[in-house]
Amino acid sequence: MTYENLLKATAEQDPNLMVLTAENRAVIRGLPPVLGGRFIDFGIAEQTMIGAAAGLALRGRTPVAHALATFLIFRAYEFVRDDVCIPGLPVKLVGGVPGFLSDGNGPTHQAIEDVALMRGLPNMQVFTPSDEVELLQGMPKVLASGKPCYIRYCGVPAVVEHQPFELGKAEVLSEGKDVTLLTYGFMLRETVAAKKVLESKGVSVRLVNLRMPKPADEQAIVEAVKATGMVVTIEDHFLTGGLWSILGEVCLKHGVAPKRAMPIALEERWFKPALLSDVLQHEGFTGEQIAQKILREVR
């Protein structure tokens, strides 16, 4: 099963599902002949697409709108806010090549503040799958939620065996007492690699895949803070507004504090464009580099 096949199968069961795109057909190229009039390509007109999606939702449809994450979020932000979030319409926004997955593109095409912007909007949910398996697990629940949702598209192969998906529920992939690795999305791959290095050095690791920055699983975060001596947030996102901010907000709300905490994120800068492996190496986000940063702090 692929993402495209999932949409096709869902559309066959649900005549109200519509697929929209702003000239971004990479993962849905085979749908136009199948869906006919229920597939609309707006060209490079993201604002128009979001306005139309809101109108379709008002008529009982469930629009799934696709575009590059940067243009879907930034160019059409006012439309997402006013047309989708204020009335709370069930429009699903699928952002392509977010975070480091934009690898070879420069700052104008790097969506590394998207989670902060989307989770700041009332009524908006945010789903950040770590791979295609998790994407396919979560999309049926997202489509059925009846709420707006931003999906940070990630179709890479899975590196873990995922637990059943629940909206707003994190998955705890391992228990541990020394360090919690808290992550989401594509960076789960490198976090799993970091975990293996840390465990080879005798560090007990708790690995938490948040899955949805909004609604965030506050209970999982609080339990992790209480259970381990250190919490490390790992994300291909700016430091402000993402996972590091979520950790701080949850801790203040629940009156807990980690003994030690460390963020691994992009601080006040965009990343240097290159092939994905080179981006990770240059920016210090490979599993090995993450593990060494944590080991220096632990020691």
Backbone as CSV, one residue per row, in Angstrom:
resi,resn,N_x,N_y,N_z,CA_x,CA_y,CA_z,C_x,C_y,C_z
1,MET,0.839,-1.199,0.000,0.000,0.000,0.000,0.878,1.255,0.000
2,THR,0.577,2.182,-0.861,1.270,3.465,-0.907,0.286,4.567,-0.497
3,TYR,0.820,5.764,-0.298,-0.040,6.900,0.033,-1.061,7.140,-1.071
4,GLU,-0.624,7.064,-2.325,-1.532,7.253,-3.447,-2.635,6.199,-3.447
5,ASN,-2.271,4.957,-3.195,-3.263,3.882,-3.157,-4.241,4.052,-2.000
6,LEU,-3.740,4.589,-0.881,-4.619,4.841,0.262,-5.683,5.869,-0.094
7,LEU,-5.276,6.961,-0.741,-6.247,7.977,-1.152,-7.236,7.397,-2.169
8,LYS,-6.751,6.588,-3.082,-7.608,5.974,-4.088,-8.652,5.081,-3.418
9,ALA,-8.205,4.216,-2.505,-9.124,3.309,-1.826,-10.127,4.074,-0.967
10,THR,-9.669,5.139,-0.316,-10.563,5.945,0.525,-11.604,6.649,-0.332
11,ALA,-11.168,7.183,-1.475,-12.090,7.882,-2.382,-13.151,6.937,-2.943
12,GLU,-12.777,5.683,-3.141,-13.749,4.707,-3.636,-14.837,4.434,-2.610
13,GLN,-14.474,4.538,-1.335,-15.439,4.300,-0.254,-16.181,5.567,0.150
14,ASP,-15.548,6.709,-0.048,-16.115,7.984,0.403,-16.239,8.943,-0.778
15,PRO,-17.427,9.147,-1.298,-17.601,10.032,-2.463,-17.342,11.501,-2.155
16,ASN,-17.195,11.847,-0.877,-16.948,13.241,-0.507,-15.467,13.595,-0.483
17,LEU,-14.583,12.587,-0.566,-13.155,12.875,-0.550,-12.729,13.499,-1.877
18,MET,-11.991,14.610,-1.794,-11.455,15.263,-2.978,-9.966,15.505,-2.797
19,VAL,-9.209,15.350,-3.862,-7.765,15.551,-3.824,-7.425,16.797,-4.631
20,LEU,-6.739,17.741,-3.977,-6.349,19.002,-4.599,-4.826,19.104,-4.607
21,THR,-4.307,19.832,-5.574,-2.862,20.059,-5.589,-2.557,21.401,-6.238
22,ALA,-1.437,21.976,-5.808,-0.928,23.201,-6.427,0.332,22.816,-7.198
23,GLU,0.119,22.116,-8.298,1.192,21.655,-9.169,2.229,20.832,-8.413
24,ASN,1.762,19.943,-7.547,2.661,19.075,-6.785,2.077,17.664,-6.806
25,ARG,2.337,16.945,-7.905,1.726,15.636,-8.113,2.673,14.468,-7.846
26,ALA,3.829,14.713,-7.298,4.865,13.680,-7.220,4.357,12.358,-6.656
27,VAL,3.581,12.399,-5.573,3.156,11.153,-4.926,1.702,10.809,-5.226
28,ILE,1.043,11.602,-6.090,-0.369,11.345,-6.416,-0.586,11.405,-7.926
29,ARG,0.447,11.062,-8.668,0.431,11.210,-10.120,-0.627,10.344,-10.803
30,GLY,-0.961,9.198,-10.193,-1.908,8.291,-10.823,-3.360,8.529,-10.481
31,LEU,-3.667,9.559,-9.699,-5.043,9.771,-9.245,-5.972,10.496,-10.223
32,PRO,-5.492,11.425,-11.061,-6.432,12.145,-11.935,-7.343,11.253,-12.784
33,PRO,-6.831,10.224,-13.472,-7.746,9.400,-14.265,-8.696,8.570,-13.426
34,VAL,-8.346,8.355,-12.166,-9.197,7.552,-11.280,-10.299,8.407,-10.664
35,LEU,-9.927,9.609,-10.211,-10.883,10.458,-9.491,-11.665,11.395,-10.412
36,GLY,-11.181,11.633,-11.605,-11.892,12.512,-12.526,-12.062,13.907,-11.950
37,GLY,-13.296,14.367,-11.841,-13.587,15.711,-11.347,-13.298,15.908,-9.876
38,ARG,-12.994,14.846,-9.171,-12.653,14.974,-7.746,-11.157,15.184,-7.544
39,PHE,-10.410,15.355,-8.619,-8.998,15.730,-8.559,-8.857,17.069,-9.273
40,ILE,-8.330,18.076,-8.555,-8.184,19.413,-9.138,-6.765,19.904,-8.933
41,ASP,-6.113,20.293,-10.039,-4.787,20.898,-9.978,-4.935,22.396,-10.222
42,PHE,-4.591,23.197,-9.229,-4.762,24.647,-9.294,-3.544,25.360,-9.879
43,GLY,-2.491,24.588,-10.228,-1.270,25.246,-10.646,-0.606,25.920,-9.455
44,ILE,0.315,26.824,-9.732,1.028,27.475,-8.614,0.151,28.595,-8.033
45,ALA,-0.939,28.184,-7.417,-1.913,29.134,-6.847,-2.416,28.569,-5.520
46,GLU,-1.502,28.515,-4.549,-1.833,27.902,-3.262,-2.970,28.622,-2.539
47,GLN,-3.003,29.939,-2.619,-4.068,30.690,-1.954,-5.434,30.323,-2.527
48,THR,-5.490,30.241,-3.838,-6.745,29.856,-4.491,-7.147,28.449,-4.085
49,MET,-6.178,27.545,-4.007,-6.475,26.169,-3.622,-7.069,26.098,-2.217
50,ILE,-6.502,26.846,-1.278,-7.014,26.802,0.090,-8.416,27.414,0.176
51,GLY,-8.631,28.512,-0.536,-9.973,29.099,-0.550,-10.996,28.138,-1.124
52,ALA,-10.615,27.455,-2.218,-11.517,26.473,-2.822,-11.749,25.288,-1.889
53,ALA,-10.696,24.851,-1.203,-10.830,23.738,-0.263,-11.822,24.073,0.840
54,ALA,-11.752,25.315,1.325,-12.700,25.740,2.364,-14.125,25.722,1.818
55,GLY,-14.303,26.201,0.590,-15.636,26.180,-0.013,-16.153,24.773,-0.193
56,LEU,-15.299,23.868,-0.619,-15.693,22.470,-0.779,-16.073,21.851,0.575
57,ALA,-15.302,22.181,1.606,-15.600,21.651,2.936,-16.955,22.142,3.440
58,LEU,-17.282,23.389,3.133,-18.589,23.923,3.516,-19.724,23.186,2.821
59,ARG,-19.426,22.539,1.692,-20.426,21.776,0.940,-20.381,20.292,1.283
60,GLY,-19.702,19.955,2.405,-19.706,18.575,2.867,-18.584,17.708,2.344
61,ARG,-17.660,18.296,1.603,-16.536,17.516,1.081,-15.392,17.460,2.096
62,THR,-14.493,16.492,1.907,-13.259,16.411,2.691,-12.091,16.614,1.739
63,PRO,-11.590,17.843,1.608,-10.502,18.129,0.675,-9.140,17.775,1.296
64,VAL,-8.293,17.123,0.496,-6.910,16.846,0.885,-6.028,17.639,-0.081
65,ALA,-5.434,18.710,0.410,-4.719,19.665,-0.440,-3.208,19.460,-0.344
66,HIS,-2.543,19.375,-1.496,-1.117,19.100,-1.559,-0.349,20.272,-2.172
67,ALA,0.807,20.554,-1.584,1.738,21.539,-2.157,3.063,21.393,-1.443
68,LEU,4.107,21.986,-1.999,5.362,22.038,-1.253,5.100,22.754,0.072
69,ALA,5.641,22.218,1.143,5.312,22.720,2.478,5.550,24.215,2.614
70,THR,6.632,24.710,2.030,6.922,26.149,2.165,5.809,26.996,1.574
71,PHE,5.337,26.642,0.398,4.323,27.451,-0.269,2.931,27.206,0.302
72,LEU,2.674,25.980,0.707,1.388,25.656,1.319,1.187,26.445,2.612
73,ILE,2.256,26.562,3.382,2.155,27.233,4.688,2.338,28.739,4.565
74,PHE,3.438,29.186,3.967,3.770,30.605,3.996,2.924,31.424,3.024
75,ARG,2.838,30.980,1.802,2.122,31.764,0.797,0.629,31.834,1.105
76,ALA,0.087,30.770,1.644,-1.368,30.716,1.865,-1.739,30.816,3.344
77,TYR,-0.821,31.316,4.169,-1.063,31.287,5.623,-2.348,32.014,6.020
78,GLU,-2.569,33.181,5.472,-3.779,33.935,5.819,-5.036,33.157,5.446
79,PHE,-4.999,32.473,4.313,-6.157,31.707,3.866,-6.382,30.494,4.764
80,VAL,-5.287,29.850,5.179,-5.404,28.728,6.107,-6.013,29.205,7.424
81,ARG,-5.535,30.331,7.899,-6.028,30.878,9.168,-7.500,31.281,9.079
82,ASP,-7.816,32.115,8.064,-9.146,32.721,8.004,-10.208,31.783,7.427
83,ASP,-9.848,31.053,6.364,-10.848,30.256,5.662,-11.016,28.853,6.246
84,VAL,-9.933,28.331,6.830,-9.982,26.950,7.320,-10.086,26.873,8.840
85,CYS,-9.202,27.592,9.546,-9.132,27.419,11.000,-10.215,28.169,11.765
86,ILE,-10.527,29.382,11.351,-11.567,30.122,12.087,-12.899,29.368,12.073
87,PRO,-13.352,28.852,10.914,-14.583,28.052,10.935,-14.351,26.593,11.314
88,GLY,-13.087,26.170,11.454,-12.799,24.796,11.860,-13.203,23.764,10.826
89,LEU,-12.881,24.009,9.564,-13.309,23.116,8.483,-12.344,21.937,8.312
90,PRO,-12.857,20.771,7.918,-12.038,19.555,7.835,-11.159,19.483,6.597
91,VAL,-10.352,20.510,6.379,-9.417,20.538,5.257,-8.100,19.929,5.729
92,LYS,-7.554,19.018,4.927,-6.278,18.387,5.260,-5.194,18.972,4.367
93,LEU,-4.127,19.457,4.959,-3.043,20.121,4.241,-1.813,19.219,4.266
94,VAL,-1.387,18.748,3.111,-0.249,17.839,3.024,0.947,18.599,2.462
95,GLY,1.943,18.834,3.324,3.120,19.611,2.936,4.244,18.718,2.454
96,GLY,4.650,18.883,1.197,5.714,18.077,0.627,7.099,18.598,0.966
97,VAL,8.077,17.719,0.981,9.493,17.967,1.290,9.694,18.966,2.442
98,PRO,9.182,18.659,3.618,9.423,19.524,4.781,10.771,19.221,5.416
99,GLY,11.242,20.133,6.255,12.465,19.890,7.013,13.638,19.532,6.131
100,PHE,14.455,18.577,6.590,15.642,18.174,5.838,15.304,17.465,4.536
101,LEU,14.071,17.036,4.355,13.694,16.362,3.113,13.726,17.324,1.924
102,SER,13.872,18.604,2.203,14.052,19.603,1.152,15.513,19.705,0.721
103,ASP,16.310,18.836,1.224,17.775,18.780,1.158,18.499,19.724,0.181
104,GLY,18.286,19.584,-1.119,19.048,20.364,-2.087,18.544,21.778,-2.318
105,ASN,17.469,22.153,-1.656,16.858,23.474,-1.852,17.361,24.495,-0.838
106,GLY,17.350,25.744,-1.245,17.797,26.825,-0.373,16.722,27.286,0.591
107,PRO,16.988,28.360,1.341,16.090,28.821,2.399,14.648,29.069,1.969
108,THR,14.428,29.562,0.744,13.057,29.855,0.316,12.213,28.594,0.205
109,HIS,12.855,27.431,0.100,12.130,26.172,-0.061,12.278,25.258,1.163
110,GLN,12.812,25.781,2.260,13.008,24.970,3.463,11.900,25.254,4.477
111,ALA,11.050,24.274,4.695,9.983,24.414,5.699,10.513,23.902,7.031
112,ILE,11.111,24.793,7.802,11.660,24.399,9.102,11.084,25.265,10.233
113,GLU,9.980,25.960,9.904,9.197,26.645,10.935,7.726,26.285,10.799
114,ASP,7.439,25.268,9.992,6.054,24.904,9.673,5.286,24.378,10.875
115,VAL,5.945,23.573,11.707,5.265,23.026,12.889,4.857,24.154,13.829
116,ALA,5.759,25.116,14.044,5.460,26.249,14.922,4.259,27.041,14.409
117,LEU,4.245,27.333,13.102,3.161,28.134,12.533,1.827,27.394,12.566
118,MET,1.849,26.117,12.249,0.592,25.365,12.176,0.029,25.041,13.558
119,ARG,0.881,24.701,14.503,0.338,24.363,15.821,-0.118,25.613,16.578
120,GLY,0.293,26.783,16.097,-0.158,28.020,16.717,-1.552,28.438,16.311
121,LEU,-2.135,27.760,15.325,-3.470,28.114,14.850,-4.553,27.351,15.619
122,PRO,-5.544,28.032,16.172,-6.659,27.343,16.822,-7.336,26.368,15.857
123,ASN,-7.763,25.249,16.377,-8.473,24.176,15.648,-7.570,23.295,14.802
124,MET,-6.344,23.728,14.518,-5.465,22.959,13.626,-4.769,21.821,14.361
125,GLN,-4.838,20.618,13.788,-4.038,19.500,14.246,-2.749,19.449,13.427
126,VAL,-1.702,18.808,13.970,-0.447,18.665,13.245,0.022,17.221,13.377
127,PHE,0.188,16.554,12.243,0.609,15.158,12.185,1.957,15.094,11.472
128,THR,2.964,14.509,12.131,4.311,14.465,11.573,4.788,13.017,11.475
129,PRO,4.312,12.275,10.483,4.727,10.876,10.355,6.224,10.750,10.111
130,SER,6.797,9.684,10.627,8.235,9.460,10.505,8.600,8.658,9.268
131,ASP,7.600,8.042,8.628,7.858,7.179,7.474,6.521,6.865,6.807
132,GLU,6.582,6.115,5.716,5.360,5.811,4.971,4.407,4.935,5.767
133,VAL,4.932,4.003,6.554,4.074,3.126,7.361,3.245,3.944,8.331
134,GLU,3.896,4.866,9.034,3.182,5.698,10.004,2.209,6.646,9.300
135,LEU,2.593,7.143,8.137,1.694,7.988,7.341,0.414,7.233,6.999
136,LEU,0.562,5.995,6.549,-0.602,5.189,6.180,-1.428,4.799,7.397
137,GLN,-0.784,4.618,8.531,-1.505,4.326,9.773,-2.351,5.520,10.209
138,GLY,-1.759,6.705,10.107,-2.401,7.884,10.670,-3.426,8.557,9.791
139,MET,-3.254,8.495,8.470,-4.133,9.245,7.574,-5.621,8.892,7.721
140,PRO,-6.005,7.623,7.836,-7.437,7.339,8.013,-8.022,8.014,9.248
141,LYS,-7.251,8.068,10.336,-7.732,8.724,11.556,-7.809,10.241,11.354
142,VAL,-6.826,10.786,10.665,-6.815,12.218,10.377,-7.992,12.595,9.485
143,LEU,-8.242,11.799,8.459,-9.342,12.080,7.531,-10.688,12.014,8.231
144,ALA,-10.795,11.138,9.213,-12.074,10.944,9.904,-12.279,11.907,11.069
145,SER,-11.258,12.711,11.385,-11.328,13.537,12.600,-12.313,14.690,12.506
146,GLY,-12.617,15.139,11.274,-13.529,16.268,11.133,-12.908,17.606,11.472
147,LYS,-11.575,17.647,11.609,-10.886,18.891,11.973,-9.825,19.226,10.923
148,PRO,-9.396,20.482,10.880,-8.266,20.826,10.014,-7.014,20.096,10.495
149,CYS,-6.151,19.723,9.570,-4.905,19.064,9.976,-3.810,19.362,8.957
150,TYR,-2.629,19.671,9.473,-1.436,19.809,8.644,-0.640,18.524,8.761
151,ILE,-0.319,17.909,7.624,0.454,16.670,7.595,1.823,16.975,7.016
152,ARG,2.850,16.741,7.779,4.234,16.945,7.315,4.644,15.672,6.578
153,TYR,4.451,15.659,5.272,4.590,14.427,4.500,5.987,13.813,4.634
154,CYS,6.019,12.503,4.884,7.272,11.761,4.946,6.990,10.345,4.457
155,GLY,7.569,9.974,3.331,7.308,8.663,2.749,8.513,7.753,2.727
156,VAL,9.486,7.959,3.622,10.689,7.125,3.651,10.361,5.766,4.270
157,PRO,11.217,4.758,4.061,10.986,3.435,4.670,11.064,3.502,6.198
158,ALA,10.331,2.641,6.859,10.317,2.607,8.322,11.575,1.935,8.864
159,VAL,12.037,2.392,10.022,13.190,1.776,10.694,12.783,1.155,12.028
160,VAL,11.495,1.255,12.367,10.969,0.645,13.594,9.654,-0.052,13.263
161,GLU,9.227,-0.924,14.156,7.900,-1.518,14.041,6.944,-0.659,14.865
162,HIS,6.042,0.024,14.185,5.194,0.996,14.867,4.063,0.347,15.655
163,GLN,3.688,1.041,16.713,2.510,0.659,17.489,1.264,1.196,16.788
164,PRO,0.070,0.691,17.112,-1.163,1.218,16.505,-1.264,2.722,16.714
165,PHE,-1.774,3.414,15.722,-1.841,4.881,15.754,-3.126,5.359,16.415
166,GLU,-2.979,6.356,17.292,-4.118,7.044,17.891,-3.861,8.538,17.807
167,LEU,-4.888,9.307,17.489,-4.741,10.754,17.429,-4.272,11.304,18.777
168,GLY,-3.232,12.109,18.744,-2.739,12.740,19.964,-2.008,11.812,20.905
169,LYS,-1.625,10.633,20.427,-0.950,9.654,21.279,0.454,9.391,20.752
170,ALA,1.448,9.602,21.600,2.826,9.296,21.222,3.067,7.794,21.333
171,GLU,4.140,7.331,20.699,4.529,5.934,20.903,5.877,5.899,21.620
172,VAL,5.916,5.134,22.703,7.149,4.937,23.459,7.798,3.686,22.911
173,LEU,8.874,3.870,22.159,9.500,2.759,21.451,10.499,1.994,22.305
174,SER,10.952,2.606,23.388,11.798,1.883,24.337,11.744,2.584,25.684
175,GLU,11.891,1.818,26.743,11.950,2.367,28.094,13.418,2.610,28.440
176,GLY,13.674,3.492,29.392,15.041,3.755,29.808,15.045,4.714,30.972
177,LYS,16.176,4.812,31.652,16.229,5.647,32.857,17.251,6.783,32.773
178,ASP,18.192,6.701,31.834,19.230,7.731,31.770,18.819,8.920,30.900
179,VAL,18.411,8.647,29.665,18.130,9.708,28.700,16.840,9.417,27.949
180,THR,15.997,10.450,27.798,14.852,10.372,26.891,15.220,11.065,25.593
181,LEU,15.028,10.383,24.480,15.159,10.984,23.159,13.745,11.240,22.658
182,LEU,13.385,12.499,22.528,12.041,12.903,22.130,12.110,13.491,20.727
183,THR,11.395,12.890,19.778,11.517,13.320,18.388,10.202,13.136,17.661
184,TYR,10.186,13.476,16.382,9.049,13.237,15.503,9.544,13.248,14.058
185,GLY,8.724,12.749,13.158,8.977,12.877,11.734,10.243,12.182,11.252
186,PHE,10.805,12.718,10.176,11.961,12.115,9.528,13.105,11.845,10.495
187,MET,13.288,12.687,11.516,14.428,12.542,12.413,14.337,11.312,13.305
188,LEU,13.226,10.591,13.280,13.167,9.335,14.027,14.250,8.383,13.529
189,ARG,14.507,8.397,12.217,15.518,7.504,11.645,16.886,7.721,12.291
190,GLU,17.311,8.970,12.373,18.619,9.270,12.955,18.601,9.102,14.471
191,THR,17.450,9.325,15.080,17.342,9.154,16.532,17.488,7.686,16.912
192,VAL,16.922,6.796,16.109,17.084,5.356,16.345,18.562,4.978,16.232
193,ALA,19.250,5.543,15.249,20.690,5.277,15.097,21.466,5.798,16.307
194,ALA,21.073,6.990,16.798,21.731,7.553,17.984,21.500,6.670,19.200
195,LYS,20.316,6.147,19.317,19.973,5.265,20.446,20.895,4.045,20.483
196,LYS,21.142,3.468,19.335,22.005,2.282,19.270,23.419,2.609,19.732
197,VAL,23.926,3.771,19.335,25.261,4.180,19.759,25.290,4.408,21.271
198,LEU,24.298,5.100,21.786,24.245,5.386,23.224,24.171,4.101,24.037
199,GLU,23.353,3.172,23.594,23.207,1.915,24.339,24.487,1.089,24.295
200,SER,25.237,1.209,23.198,26.518,0.501,23.124,27.528,1.062,24.116
201,LYS,27.279,2.291,24.580,28.149,2.933,25.568,27.579,2.804,26.987
202,GLY,26.546,1.998,27.138,25.990,1.754,28.461,24.940,2.741,28.923
203,VAL,24.431,3.578,28.025,23.408,4.559,28.387,22.021,3.934,28.182
204,SER,21.189,4.013,29.185,19.820,3.494,29.119,18.924,4.559,28.476
205,VAL,18.264,4.193,27.365,17.562,5.184,26.534,16.071,4.917,26.476
206,ARG,15.317,5.972,26.709,13.867,5.965,26.489,13.628,6.728,25.183
207,LEU,12.997,6.091,24.217,12.761,6.709,22.915,11.278,6.968,22.727
208,VAL,10.932,8.249,22.524,9.540,8.648,22.361,9.355,9.321,21.005
209,ASN,8.486,8.747,20.193,8.099,9.341,18.913,6.784,10.079,19.140
210,LEU,6.835,11.403,19.132,5.660,12.193,19.516,4.494,12.011,18.538
211,ARG,4.796,11.822,17.259,3.807,11.590,16.210,2.959,12.815,15.866
212,MET,2.366,13.446,16.856,1.534,14.631,16.630,1.961,15.760,17.563
213,PRO,2.631,16.789,17.040,2.938,17.955,17.874,1.688,18.666,18.380
214,LYS,0.544,18.455,17.706,-0.710,19.017,18.192,-1.878,18.148,17.730
215,PRO,-2.683,17.604,18.639,-2.515,17.696,20.094,-1.345,16.832,20.560
216,ALA,-0.462,17.411,21.352,0.701,16.687,21.849,0.293,15.769,23.003
217,ASP,0.970,14.658,23.097,0.721,13.702,24.177,1.446,14.191,25.427
218,GLU,0.773,15.023,26.208,1.400,15.622,27.381,1.767,14.578,28.430
219,GLN,0.938,13.564,28.573,1.208,12.524,29.565,2.516,11.803,29.252
220,ALA,2.739,11.498,27.973,3.974,10.812,27.591,5.197,11.669,27.871
221,ILE,5.072,12.979,27.652,6.186,13.882,27.904,6.471,13.988,29.394
222,VAL,5.433,14.147,30.201,5.602,14.255,31.654,6.215,12.970,32.214
223,GLU,5.737,11.833,31.756,6.282,10.551,32.226,7.755,10.419,31.865
224,ALA,8.124,10.878,30.678,9.515,10.806,30.252,10.400,11.706,31.118
225,VAL,9.906,12.902,31.424,10.659,13.833,32.266,10.899,13.227,33.645
226,LYS,9.881,12.588,34.196,9.987,11.998,35.528,10.836,10.730,35.547
227,ALA,10.846,10.006,34.433,11.469,8.681,34.412,12.959,8.698,34.105
228,THR,13.461,9.791,33.499,14.855,9.800,33.061,15.608,11.016,33.581
229,GLY,16.918,10.887,33.589,17.752,11.959,34.125,18.004,13.093,33.159
230,MET,17.655,12.890,31.882,17.912,13.921,30.886,16.923,13.762,29.741
231,VAL,16.458,14.882,29.172,15.561,14.864,28.020,16.234,15.608,26.876
232,VAL,16.295,14.959,25.707,16.874,15.561,24.517,15.792,15.627,23.440
233,THR,15.527,16.824,22.934,14.581,16.973,21.829,15.360,17.022,20.518
234,ILE,14.871,16.293,19.510,15.578,16.162,18.233,14.595,16.430,17.103
235,GLU,14.867,17.471,16.293,13.919,17.837,15.236,14.607,18.607,14.119
236,ASP,14.126,18.410,12.887,14.611,19.202,11.745,13.688,20.404,11.589
237,HIS,13.841,21.326,12.511,12.956,22.481,12.657,13.727,23.543,13.417
238,PHE,13.286,24.775,13.311,13.874,25.816,14.143,13.653,25.492,15.623
239,LEU,14.555,25.979,16.454,14.455,25.756,17.895,13.159,26.347,18.452
240,THR,12.806,27.529,17.969,11.623,28.221,18.478,10.339,27.633,17.907
241,GLY,9.420,27.286,18.785,8.085,26.897,18.353,7.878,25.432,18.081
242,GLY,8.946,24.652,18.063,8.823,23.235,17.772,8.828,22.380,19.027
243,LEU,9.549,21.261,18.949,9.533,20.275,20.033,10.142,20.816,21.323
244,TRP,11.193,21.615,21.202,11.810,22.216,22.391,10.812,23.125,23.102
245,SER,10.055,23.890,22.338,9.032,24.757,22.931,7.908,23.927,23.551
246,ILE,7.515,22.865,22.872,6.463,21.993,23.405,6.887,21.406,24.745
247,LEU,8.139,20.956,24.831,8.644,20.415,26.100,8.529,21.457,27.209
248,GLY,8.960,22.688,26.935,8.882,23.739,27.949,7.457,24.048,28.365
249,GLU,6.555,24.125,27.389,5.149,24.429,27.679,4.519,23.350,28.554
250,VAL,4.780,22.097,28.211,4.186,20.983,28.959,4.736,20.924,30.378
251,CYS,6.040,21.136,30.516,6.643,21.103,31.852,6.086,22.210,32.743
252,LEU,5.943,23.412,32.210,5.378,24.506,32.992,3.927,24.227,33.376
253,LYS,3.182,23.710,32.437,1.765,23.430,32.680,1.573,22.411,33.793
254,HIS,2.435,21.389,33.817,2.253,20.281,34.763,3.167,20.390,35.985
255,GLY,3.933,21.455,36.075,4.751,21.674,37.259,5.873,20.675,37.428
256,VAL,6.469,20.236,36.314,7.606,19.318,36.375,8.779,19.961,35.638
257,ALA,9.967,19.431,35.894,11.146,19.959,35.210,12.154,18.837,35.032
258,PRO,12.720,18.719,33.841,13.755,17.698,33.647,15.009,18.056,34.438
259,LYS,15.712,17.028,34.919,16.960,17.281,35.641,17.962,17.970,34.710
260,ARG,17.996,17.513,33.470,18.792,18.147,32.427,18.014,18.062,31.117
261,ALA,18.218,19.046,30.264,17.530,19.042,28.966,18.442,19.651,27.918
262,MET,18.331,19.136,26.697,19.181,19.642,25.617,18.413,19.568,24.301
263,PRO,18.387,20.655,23.538,17.746,20.613,22.223,18.747,20.330,21.113
264,ILE,18.334,19.564,20.143,19.088,19.402,18.905,18.152,19.846,17.795
265,ALA,18.368,21.064,17.334,17.485,21.703,16.359,18.291,22.762,15.624
266,LEU,17.669,23.414,14.655,18.317,24.498,13.917,18.083,25.809,14.662
267,GLU,19.150,26.452,15.064,19.041,27.657,15.875,19.285,28.903,15.025
268,GLU,18.216,29.613,14.700,18.313,30.915,14.048,19.047,30.882,12.707
269,ARG,18.959,29.775,11.982,19.606,29.721,10.673,18.971,28.624,9.830
270,TRP,19.053,28.806,8.512,18.610,27.775,7.590,19.775,26.829,7.328
271,PHE,19.488,25.627,6.844,20.568,24.673,6.629,21.191,24.823,5.239
272,LYS,22.411,24.339,5.115,23.135,24.431,3.853,22.610,23.374,2.880
273,PRO,22.154,23.757,1.694,21.610,22.787,0.743,22.674,21.807,0.251
274,ALA,22.274,20.542,0.117,23.174,19.499,-0.384,22.364,18.217,-0.521
275,LEU,23.013,17.128,-0.895,22.347,15.837,-0.821,21.992,15.554,0.629
276,LEU,20.921,14.806,0.853,20.398,14.614,2.211,21.474,14.122,3.177
277,SER,22.244,13.123,2.773,23.282,12.589,3.671,24.312,13.661,4.021
278,ASP,24.631,14.517,3.049,25.598,15.588,3.299,25.010,16.695,4.174
279,VAL,23.715,16.966,3.988,23.043,17.947,4.854,23.125,17.495,6.313
280,LEU,22.765,16.246,6.558,22.777,15.712,7.925,24.179,15.786,8.519
281,GLN,25.183,15.411,7.729,26.558,15.419,8.209,27.026,16.847,8.497
282,HIS,26.767,17.762,7.581,27.223,19.145,7.734,26.568,19.827,8.924
283,GLU,25.273,19.549,9.138,24.539,20.222,10.214,24.653,19.500,11.555
284,GLY,25.273,18.323,11.585,25.461,17.595,12.845,24.250,16.811,13.284
285,PHE,23.477,16.287,12.331,22.235,15.600,12.664,22.248,14.111,12.312
286,THR,23.409,13.530,12.056,23.447,12.085,11.859,23.292,11.401,13.221
287,GLY,22.901,10.132,13.205,22.742,9.412,14.464,24.005,9.417,15.294
288,GLU,25.145,9.207,14.646,26.429,9.198,15.355,26.718,10.559,15.974
289,GLN,26.502,11.634,15.243,26.776,12.974,15.762,25.839,13.327,16.913
290,ILE,24.577,12.945,16.782,23.626,13.181,17.862,24.064,12.447,19.120
291,ALA,24.459,11.187,18.965,24.887,10.389,20.113,26.111,11.009,20.791
292,GLN,27.063,11.487,19.991,28.288,12.066,20.581,27.973,13.350,21.347
293,LYS,27.051,14.156,20.840,26.637,15.364,21.562,26.045,14.992,22.916
294,ILE,25.219,13.974,22.924,24.560,13.548,24.160,25.572,12.947,25.119
295,LEU,26.504,12.144,24.612,27.514,11.535,25.464,28.390,12.591,26.148
296,ARG,28.723,13.649,25.409,29.519,14.730,26.026,28.759,15.372,27.165
297,GLU,27.459,15.542,26.981,26.633,16.149,28.031,26.448,15.204,29.211
298,VAL,26.232,13.952,28.931,26.026,12.954,29.986,27.280,12.814,30.843
299,ARG,28.425,12.844,30.182,29.689,12.642,30.908,30.142,13.879,31.662
